[in-house]
Amino acid sequence: MTLVEELQGFLKEATAELAKPDVDVEAVRVTFLGKKGKITGVLKSMKDLSIDEKKEVGQVGNQVRTAIQEKIEEKKAAQAAKALEEKLAAETLDVTLPGAAPKLGAPHVLQQIMDEIEAHFLGLGYQIIDDPTDSPEVETDEYNFERENLPKDHPARDMQDTFYITPEILLRTQTSPVQSRVMEKHDFSKGPLKMIAPGKVYRRDTDDATHSHQFHQVEGLVVGKNITMADLKGTLLSIMQELFGEKHQIRLRPSYFPFTEPSVEVDVSWDEVTADTKPEDIKWIEVLGAGMTHPNVLKMDGIDPEEYTAFAFGLGPDRFAMLKYGVEDIRQFYLNDSRFLEQFNERGN
């Protein structure tokens, strides 16, 4: 057998191997085309041939090498296509099946209440002051207590014991300091000041079903000429009916707060009140404190109490959420229990 015939035999042999369904293509390549493969071995044995014979054998060798390489590439492509087809068959996707809907979250129930309060007062023309510059949670003793008519020896401070960082720096016990910061900057030549200040506050309470060392507050303030208790009552009635329903009523009871004079506790009717409801049948529940801003507070913030009057009130979103949704333990709002929180995924429910 001549070298040419041997080379042509390699082509037939390789073609037969590559025709097998599960052939190892790489093994075929190494056998025939590798550095120590059959074709290389034949080409190395041409040293004893004449020039014409070397030329013929070399030409045939290159043709066979090219032909085998092409068949190898075709086999690789066929095997890849078959593998893909098998994979797709094993991973068949029924496009008619309904898709898996993503699980959407919702604002926390307390945030929902605060958003509702803010939306109501925006509609009344109030400013929402919650920027950290005017509403810092780390506050000074001056703004948190002294500007609210609570000097250092005032006994009412005991009710608002808080977390102190230094003797003069503390975590705020109320958002009232925001009112002072805004009042001292407001230009009353451009009109009255109407604002609410929502945010977190802190007190050294023992956590239980109705108390928390951290809770939320929304304090409101209106400063202008000829502001009266009638304005305060109308404002409070509007927000209570926004939160609990238009048929609920409020009543004001005399009380005491160092920063307001006169001061009132505000109760809301437990049930709806109609024209047929007898006064003695109305059940009341206390919900917030309010009053006419004390002249001393106005003076400390650079406002003349002889020219301007003001009213202030403090709302507790945590308490409102408990009343509105029948939540019995305030700690539920802060435990991040999704089973509890998912009950309020839809606003108003």
HELIX and SHEET records of a PDB file:
HELIX    1   1 LEU A    3  LEU A   18  1                                  16    
HELIX    2   2 VAL A   25  LEU A   33  1                                   9    
HELIX    3   3 LYS A   38  LYS A   44  1                                   7    
HELIX    4   4 SER A   45  ASP A   48  5                                   4    
HELIX    5   5 ILE A   51  ALA A   90  1                                  40    
HELIX    6   6 VAL A  109  GLY A  123  1                                  15    
HELIX    7   7 ASP A  141  ASN A  144  1                                   4    
HELIX    8   8 GLU A  146  GLU A  148  5                                   3    
HELIX    9   9 PRO A  155  GLN A  160  5                                   6    
HELIX   10  10 SER A  176  MET A  183  1                                   8    
HELIX   11  11 PHE A  188  LYS A  190  5                                   3    
HELIX   12  12 MET A  229  PHE A  244  1                                  16    
HELIX   13  13 PRO A  279  ASP A  281  5                                   3    
HELIX   14  14 PRO A  295  MET A  300  1                                   6    
HELIX   15  15 PRO A  317  TYR A  325  1                                   9    
HELIX   16  16 ILE A  330  TYR A  334  5                                   5    
HELIX   17  17 SER A  338  LEU A  341  1                                   4    
HELIX   18  18 GLU A  342  PHE A  344  5                                   3    
SHEET    1   A 7 GLN A 127  ILE A 128  0                                        
SHEET    2   A 7 LEU A 193  TYR A 202  1                                        
SHEET    3   A 7 GLN A 214  GLY A 224 -1                                        
SHEET    4   A 7 THR A 309  LEU A 315 -1                                        
SHEET    5   A 7 TRP A 284  THR A 293 -1                                        
SHEET    6   A 7 THR A 260  SER A 269 -1                                        
SHEET    7   A 7 ILE A 250  PHE A 257 -1                                        
SHEET    1   B 3 VAL A 138  THR A 140  0                                        
SHEET    2   B 3 ILE A 169  LEU A 171 -1                                        
SHEET    3   B 3 TYR A 164  THR A 166 -1                                        
END                                                                             
